[in-house]
Amino acid sequence: MPQNEIFLPMAALAFWTFCVLTLVPLRRVRAVNARKVQIKEFRFGETSKVPGEVSIPNRNYMNLLELPVLFYVVCLMFYETRWVDMPVLWLAWAFVAVRVAHSLVHLTYNNVEHRALVFGASYLIAIAMWGLFLVRMYG
């Protein structure tokens, strides 16, 4: 199997992260122009005066930079050891799918229980990827 296949789910998640990042300034500018918030509320990040529909894309962007770091690292480790195979690719694409689902829930109707379920799924997939790597390394 071509080892560079692991870069496709990594690139897909990076692309999704850029898409969510694009929402941050768009929602901020729109809110300032609509006079829902003053621009000074963004001076040190966001204050409590920033409406939820404006702050949620920023929070989701941060989510895409937290747990996914562990995903990117383990993907690179699979690549470096030349252990990329179908189970690894399935897990990687599953991780991307549930992270996108998490974002879609967060950025649309924001049901906390649904968000927790998809977040939990991504957490378990990340653990599975790391577990698989460690089993192959030391098992």
C-alpha positions as CSV (number, residue, x, y, z in Angstrom):
1,M,0.0,0.0,0.0
2,P,1.3,3.5,-0.8
3,Q,2.4,5.0,2.5
4,N,1.5,8.5,1.4
5,E,-2.2,7.6,1.5
6,I,-2.1,8.7,5.1
7,F,-1.6,12.3,4.0
8,L,-5.1,12.4,2.4
9,P,-7.1,12.3,5.7
10,M,-4.5,14.6,7.3
11,A,-5.0,17.1,4.4
12,A,-8.8,16.8,4.6
13,L,-8.8,17.6,8.3
14,A,-6.3,20.5,7.7
15,F,-8.6,21.8,4.9
16,W,-11.6,21.6,7.3
17,T,-9.7,23.5,9.9
18,F,-9.0,26.3,7.4
19,C,-12.7,26.4,6.5
20,V,-13.7,26.8,10.2
21,L,-11.0,29.4,10.7
22,T,-12.5,31.4,7.8
23,L,-15.7,31.6,9.7
24,V,-14.0,33.4,12.7
25,P,-13.3,36.8,11.0
26,L,-16.5,36.6,8.9
27,R,-18.7,36.2,11.9
28,R,-16.8,38.8,13.9
29,V,-16.9,41.4,11.1
30,R,-20.6,40.7,10.5
31,A,-21.4,41.2,14.2
32,V,-19.4,44.4,14.5
33,N,-21.1,45.8,11.3
34,A,-24.5,44.8,12.7
35,R,-23.6,46.5,16.0
36,K,-24.1,43.4,18.0
37,V,-20.6,43.8,19.5
38,Q,-17.9,46.4,19.6
39,I,-14.6,45.6,18.0
40,K,-12.8,46.3,21.3
41,E,-14.4,43.0,22.7
42,F,-11.8,41.1,20.5
43,R,-8.8,43.0,21.7
44,F,-7.6,40.1,24.0
45,G,-9.5,37.3,22.4
46,E,-13.2,37.4,23.2
47,T,-15.1,38.9,26.2
48,S,-18.4,37.7,27.6
49,K,-20.1,40.4,25.5
50,V,-19.4,38.5,22.3
51,P,-22.6,36.7,21.2
52,G,-22.5,32.9,21.0
53,E,-23.0,32.7,17.3
54,V,-19.8,34.8,17.0
55,S,-17.7,33.0,19.6
56,I,-18.6,29.4,18.6
57,P,-16.6,29.3,15.4
58,N,-13.5,30.4,17.3
59,R,-14.1,27.8,20.0
60,N,-14.6,25.1,17.3
61,Y,-11.4,26.2,15.6
62,M,-9.5,25.8,18.9
63,N,-11.1,22.3,19.2
64,L,-9.6,21.5,15.8
65,L,-6.2,22.4,17.1
66,E,-6.3,20.4,20.3
67,L,-7.1,16.6,20.0
68,P,-6.3,16.5,16.3
69,V,-2.6,17.3,17.2
70,L,-2.4,13.7,18.5
71,F,-4.0,12.5,15.3
72,Y,-1.5,14.3,13.1
73,V,1.4,13.0,15.2
74,V,0.3,9.3,15.1
75,C,-0.3,9.6,11.4
76,L,3.2,10.8,10.8
77,M,4.5,8.0,13.0
78,F,2.6,5.4,11.0
79,Y,4.1,7.0,7.8
80,E,7.6,7.0,9.2
81,T,7.5,3.4,10.3
82,R,5.8,2.4,7.0
83,W,2.9,0.8,8.8
84,V,0.2,2.6,6.9
85,D,-2.4,0.0,5.9
86,M,-6.2,-0.3,5.5
87,P,-7.0,-0.5,9.2
88,V,-4.9,2.7,9.8
89,L,-6.6,4.5,6.9
90,W,-10.0,3.5,8.0
91,L,-9.3,4.8,11.5
92,A,-7.8,8.0,10.1
93,W,-10.8,8.7,7.8
94,A,-13.2,7.8,10.6
95,F,-11.4,10.4,12.8
96,V,-11.8,13.0,10.1
97,A,-15.5,12.2,9.7
98,V,-16.3,12.5,13.3
99,R,-14.3,15.7,13.7
100,V,-16.2,17.2,10.8
101,A,-19.5,16.0,12.4
102,H,-18.4,17.6,15.7
103,S,-17.9,20.9,13.9
104,L,-21.2,20.7,12.1
105,V,-23.1,20.1,15.3
106,H,-21.2,22.8,17.1
107,L,-21.6,25.4,14.3
108,T,-25.2,24.7,13.6
109,Y,-27.7,23.6,16.2
110,N,-25.1,23.0,19.0
111,N,-26.7,20.2,20.9
112,V,-24.3,19.5,23.7
113,E,-25.2,15.8,24.0
114,H,-24.8,15.2,20.2
115,R,-21.5,17.2,20.3
116,A,-20.3,15.1,23.2
117,L,-21.1,11.8,21.4
118,V,-19.1,12.8,18.3
119,F,-16.3,14.2,20.3
120,G,-16.2,11.0,22.4
121,A,-16.0,9.0,19.1
122,S,-13.1,11.0,17.9
123,Y,-11.4,10.6,21.3
124,L,-11.8,6.8,21.1
125,I,-10.6,6.7,17.5
126,A,-7.5,8.6,18.5
127,I,-6.9,6.2,21.3
128,A,-7.4,3.3,19.0
129,M,-4.8,4.7,16.5
130,W,-2.3,5.2,19.3
131,G,-3.0,1.8,20.7
132,L,-2.6,0.1,17.3
133,F,0.7,2.0,16.8
134,L,2.0,0.9,20.2
135,V,0.9,-2.7,19.7
136,R,2.8,-2.8,16.4
137,M,5.8,-1.1,18.0
138,Y,6.0,-3.2,21.1
139,G,3.6,-6.1,20.6
